[in-house]
Amino acid sequence: MTPIVYALIAAAGNVAGGLAVARSARFGLALIEGFVAFGAGYMLAVSLTEMVPHALSTGGSTAAGFILLGYLLVHLTQHTLTPHFHFGVETHSVSHAAGVSALIGLLLHTFFDGVAIASGFAVSNRLGILLFLAIFLHKLPEGVTISSIQVAGGTPARRAVGSAALLGLATVLGVLLTDTLAVLTRHGLALSAGVTIYVAASNLVPEFQGKRGWRLPLAFFLGAAGFFATREIVQAVGIG
């Protein structure tokens, strides 16, 4: 399959999360919490052990600065310019403006999801598949997040699902532009590494680290272990 096909599959995860909110699928939404923790562990592992080393290898001495830039851009759009944002189900009423700003912030993030997929496959099929899996794991929480914020701000459920679909389209656009824009062709992996580190460590981990019980910490560690297991499986089946 081509990177664009993987991007479309990932985009479907955004829509599925939006539909879970629109249909008030409580059991499905309860699973989102586990996805957040597991996805955080997987994303942190893949970004630090695969994305950063490859970015530094292919991007040269300037790659570190682009990794930092990716991290800072997400913080700017999701937590500096956005008055209210967190991953997961929104349980409080928010303003319509908060929903719009959250959508704008997530659009940048999901755009770089697509950049990550395309940049990974540009290095190797193995890295592309590993990055696709990391991105797919947090697509469902992304869809839930934006749809629930939109609904909490008074947006009809159907339009809220449309916002989740926009996130998926941004991912597809990220794939398409990576081969077109020179800065993304050269530094897309570094930028998306910074974005992935931020999403895992600064967005997802705080969502569960203050909660009691063993279930979510276990899911987090299993996510990191799951990445290494997946990498071994991918190598074992001969995907290079």
Secondary structure, DSSP 8 states (H G I E B T S, - for coil): --HHHHHHHHHHHHHHHHHHHHTT-HHHHHHHHHHHHHHHHHHHHHIIIIIHHHHHHHHGGGHHHHHHHHHHHHHIIIIIS-SS--SS---S---HHHHHHHHHHHHHHHHHHHHHHHHHHHH-HHHHHHHHHHHHHHHHHHHHHHHHHHHHTT--HHHHHHHHHHHHHHHHHHHHHHTTSHHHHHHHHHHHHHHHHIIIIIIIHHHHTTS-SSHHHHHHHHHHHHHHHHHHHHHHTT--
